[in-house]
Amino acid sequence: MSGGVDSSVAALRLLEEGFDVAGVTMVLGVKTGEEVSGDAASVCQALGIPHYVLDFSRDFQEVVIGDFVRQYRQGRTPNPCVVCNRYIKFGKLLAYTRSAGFDFLATGHYARIEKRGEEYFLKRPRDRKKDQTYFLYAVPREMLPFILFPLAEFTKQEVRELAVRARLPVAEKPQSQDICFLPRGGYREFLTQRLEGDFSGFIVTQDGQALGRHQGYFRYTIGQRKGLGVSGTQPLYVLTINPERNEVVVGERKDLKARGLVASSCNFLSDTFPGRLFAQVRYLQRERPCSVELLDPQRVRVIFEEEVEMITPGQSVVFYDDDTVLGGGIITEVLKEER
């Protein structure tokens, strides 16, 4: 329980369904324990359930923040929520709850788990606008039977209304920011404090023409247009980042399109893939039809039926068959042409 509306209503729904519920809050080292657990403790008191606080700050610093910094150093744009869900929430925390005698770990994610025969599948929720399956594809498949998503059938508005009716102390609490450990200054300030060395260099065109200098390639992401400090005859966008040369390569919007990608560190949630499936390369971006070729047990090549914009190394590609999540991986290479 983070102290937000979603996890609070998840606990409320489980109580209404007859579960024996306890709340647990993770201290991750980005806020003090009191800051993290205050609202969650108040909700647990209002619901009449016990509340536990667990310190995972060392794991979070080493696994999630460590990966975040390493990926940016390599010129990639990581998604720390994917790493946190896999290794912290549905890794360390789920293992702890199981060892403590609990049957399930429930969260306020907008997602669904469905049992078909003896198999469990991750699926999109009813509220597609709040769908968080993009961040959950990396959860180990064997953990799905022990996870509950009580908000699967509710919209965000309905969740807020449930909180108001139950008079939960967080009913009017605003939604939290996307990345919990970033300061108000954003990721650039965060990385500047953690990356040692000179990362400055040139902003160049695809043919190598220098247009200006930058103060660190980690300050840029694929598709970025604003804040480049350079100009051309057409609007310029970041196309690629070359950490070996400290270069940021820019070009026109049409140059952001690509036919495919290679992804590694794949996690599969199904034994079978249809010949034609759909892939999503950014959160809330529309999924696109594609074919997938397995290169090795954890690496795939994805070819889209039509070109896709802003495929970004470090982000995730997630595969869907209708509303069922088949798996996904971390994008490592962008394929401009089909091969």
Residue pairs with C-beta under 8 A, 6 or more apart in sequence:
1 7
1 8
1 11
1 23
1 24
1 25
1 40
1 43
1 44
1 51
2 25
2 36
2 40
2 108
2 176
3 25
3 36
3 37
3 38
3 39
3 40
3 42
3 43
3 170
3 173
4 39
4 108
4 170
4 173
4 175
4 176
5 108
5 159
5 160
5 163
5 168
5 170
5 171
5 173
5 175
6 108
6 109
6 110
6 151
6 159
7 40
7 107
7 108
8 40
8 43
8 108
8 163
8 168
8 170
9 108
9 150
9 151
9 154
9 159
9 162
9 163
9 166
9 168
10 106
10 107
10 108
10 149
10 150
10 151
11 21
11 23
11 43
11 44
11 47
11 49
11 106
12 47
12 162
12 163
12 166
12 168
13 150
13 151
13 162
14 21
14 106
14 148
14 150
15 21
15 47
15 49
17 150
19 104
21 47
21 49
22 49
22 50
22 51
22 52
22 102
23 40
23 43
23 44
23 47
23 49
23 50
23 51
23 52
24 51
24 52
24 53
24 54
24 93
24 97
25 36
25 37
25 40
25 41
25 51
25 52
25 53
25 54
26 36
26 53
26 54
26 55
26 56
26 60
26 88
26 89
26 93
27 33
27 36
27 37
27 53
27 54
27 55
27 56
27 57
28 36
28 56
28 57
28 60
28 64
28 88
28 180
28 181
29 57
29 58
29 60
29 61
30 60
30 180
30 181
33 53
33 55
36 53
37 51
37 53
39 169
39 170
39 173
40 51
41 51
42 169
42 170
43 168
43 169
43 170
44 50
44 51
45 51
46 166
46 167
46 168
46 169
47 168
54 93
54 96
56 88
56 92
56 93
59 87
59 88
59 92
60 84
60 88
60 181
63 83
63 87
63 88
64 80
64 83
64 84
64 87
64 88
64 181
65 80
65 181
67 78
67 80
67 83
68 78
68 80
68 83
69 191
69 194
69 195
71 77
71 78
71 314
72 78
72 187
72 191
72 195
72 218
73 195
73 218
73 243
74 243
74 314
75 217
75 218
75 241
75 242
75 243
75 313
76 241
76 312
76 313
76 314
77 221
77 222
77 312
77 313
77 314
77 315
78 314
78 315
79 135
79 283
79 314
79 315
79 316
80 179
80 181
81 135
81 178
81 179
82 135
82 137
82 138
82 316
83 138
85 135
85 136
85 138
85 139
86 138
86 139
86 140
86 267
89 105
89 107
90 105
90 139
90 140
90 143
90 147
91 140
93 105
94 105
94 143
94 146
94 147
97 104
97 105
98 105
98 146
103 146
104 146
104 147
104 148
105 146
105 147
105 148
106 147
106 148
106 149
106 150
107 147
107 148
107 149
108 150
108 151
109 132
109 135
109 136
109 149
109 151
110 125
110 127
110 130
110 131
110 132
110 149
110 151
110 152
110 156
111 122
111 123
111 124
111 125
111 131
111 132
111 133
111 136
111 149
111 152
112 122
112 123
112 124
112 125
112 126
112 149
112 152
112 153
113 120
113 121
113 122
113 123
113 144
113 147
113 148
113 149
113 152
114 120
114 121
114 123
114 324
115 121
115 145
120 141
120 144
120 145
121 144
121 269
121 270
121 324
121 325
122 133
122 136
122 137
122 139
122 144
122 269
122 324
122 325
123 133
123 323
123 324
123 325
124 131
124 133
124 320
124 323
124 325
125 131
125 132
125 133
125 149
125 151
125 152
125 153
126 152
126 153
126 154
126 155
127 154
127 155
127 156
129 155
129 156
130 155
130 156
133 318
133 325
134 280
134 283
134 284
134 316
134 318
135 283
136 325
137 267
137 269
137 316
137 318
137 319
137 325
137 327
137 328
138 265
138 267
138 316
138 328
139 147
139 267
140 267
141 267
141 268
141 269
144 269
151 159
154 162
160 171
163 170
163 171
164 171
164 172
179 187
181 190
182 190
183 189
183 190
188 216
188 218
188 219
191 216
191 218
191 219
192 216
195 216
195 218
198 246
199 215
199 216
199 217
199 218
199 243
199 246
200 213
200 214
200 215
200 216
200 246
201 213
201 214
201 217
201 245
201 246
201 247
201 248
202 210
202 211
202 212
202 213
202 214
202 246
202 247
202 248
203 210
203 211
203 212
203 213
203 214
203 228
203 229
203 230
203 247
203 248
203 249
203 250
204 210
204 211
204 247
204 248
204 249
204 250
205 211
205 232
205 249
205 250
205 251
206 239
206 249
206 251
206 255
211 230
211 231
211 232
211 236
211 250
212 228
212 229
212 230
214 220
214 229
214 248
217 241
217 242
217 243
217 246
217 247
217 248
220 228
220 238
220 241
220 248
221 238
221 312
222 238
222 239
222 240
222 241
222 256
222 310
222 311
222 312
222 313
223 237
223 238
223 256
223 309
223 310
223 312
224 237
224 238
225 235
225 236
225 237
225 238
228 236
228 238
228 250
230 236
230 250
232 250
234 252
235 252
235 253
236 250
236 251
236 252
237 250
237 251
237 252
237 253
237 255
237 256
238 248
238 249
238 250
239 249
239 250
239 251
239 255
239 256
240 249
240 334
241 247
241 248
241 249
242 248
242 249
253 309
256 309
256 310
257 307
257 308
257 309
258 307
258 308
258 311
258 334
258 335
258 336
259 303
259 304
259 307
259 308
259 335
259 336
259 337
259 338
260 290
260 301
260 302
260 303
260 304
260 334
260 335
260 338
260 339
261 281
261 301
261 302
261 311
261 317
261 331
261 332
261 333
261 334
261 335
262 295
262 299
262 300
262 301
262 302
262 331
262 332
262 333
262 335
263 299
263 300
263 302
263 316
263 317
263 328
263 329
263 330
263 331
263 332
264 298
264 299
264 329
264 330
264 332
265 298
265 329
265 330
266 297
266 298
266 299
266 300
266 327
266 328
266 329
267 327
267 328
267 329
268 326
268 327
269 325
269 326
269 327
270 321
270 324
270 326
270 327
273 292
273 319
273 321
273 326
274 321
275 291
276 289
276 290
276 291
277 289
277 290
277 291
277 292
277 319
277 320
277 321
277 326
278 287
278 288
278 289
278 290
278 319
278 320
278 321
279 287
279 288
279 290
279 292
279 302
279 304
279 317
279 318
279 319
279 320
280 286
280 287
280 288
280 317
280 318
280 320
281 288
281 308
281 310
281 311
281 312
281 315
281 316
281 317
281 331
282 310
282 312
282 315
287 320
288 304
288 305
288 306
288 308
289 304
289 305
289 306
290 302
290 303
290 304
290 305
291 302
291 303
292 300
292 301
292 302
292 319
293 300
293 301
293 302
293 303
294 300
295 301
298 329
299 329
300 329
301 335
302 317
303 335
303 338
311 317
311 331
311 334
312 331
312 334
313 331
313 332
313 333
313 334
314 330
314 331
315 330
315 331
316 328
316 329
316 330
316 331
317 328
317 329
317 331
318 325
318 327
318 328
319 325
319 326
319 327
319 328
320 326
